[in-house]
């Protein structure tokens, strides 16, 4: 039988299990909490990734562009429609000079699977809510997903504050606080901002730095795995995959394996934030140029790992959280064992 494998573009269940030991490593962003394992000497660079979340047209991409100078909407269709469809990527330097990655996700309900592909490996969430509309359906849905993924660090950017008065702003703030209470983001700071006037942007950056300073150091347990969120080709280079690197480091020339296909390949080159690097660090956004593998052989949701360290599995017993919804707002997730 062929293994059932999670792909981020579909709602299949998927697990990747180490070939040694009893630790189970899900494909989506979960970290292997093995005590006593840290960064290897001279290989530990503090890398972090922030993911946006929020309803369509609440200003996520506009805010990212103002903060970074990079337009995350890269597709022609996105620019024509004025709406994010797929994942966008950018990076910024915080006030201390620390560089962090940003994954910008679509807010429309039709592209929720693309949103799921982007938030699996983030360290903190930037929940964007427009002051003139307040909490909307995809605000609730994205918040529930962040809660399911146990994202415990985040900040709310209350955008378009230049369009409302103080009285309305306070009402929206109270509504947001109530929505956050039953989630992992309860008590998160709510920062009023305007991408057009610049109001609140320094405070937002300062708070992002604060919550990232409090986050746990990314683990390097020498089991690197990169869930692929984008595959493309570059003339003269061949196949390139991107994703957020978890649990270990990759180096140029290293032999790797793409799962579940078990395709053996080698790393020709590595980039982080469009800069060539010799070693890709855990927690960083990485582009990997792979040798002797076709773009058509790969898809979003595949995993790049070291050969024989991980292998696909048909079935794994365990517990997880479930989220369900009717046509009305998303309900709180429940926990179930299978």
Buried (B, 14 or more C-beta within 10 A) or exposed (E): EEBBBBBBBEEEEBBBBBEEEEEBBBBBBBBBEEEEBEBEEEBBBBBBBBBBBBBBBBBBBBBBBBBBEBBBBBEEEBEEEEBBBBBBBBBBEBEEEBBBBBBBBBBBEEBBBBBBBBBBBBBBBBBBBBBBBBBBBBBBBBBBBBBBBEBBBBBBBBBBBBBBEEEBBEEBBEBBBEBBEEBBBEEBBBBBBBBBEEBBBEBBBEBBBEBBEEBEEBBBBEBBBBBBBBBEEEEEEBBBBBBBBBBBBBEBEBEBBBBBBEBEBBBBBBBBBEEEBEBBBBBBBBBBBBBEBEBEBBBBBBBBBBBEBBBBBEEEEEEEBEBEEEEEBBEEBEEEEE
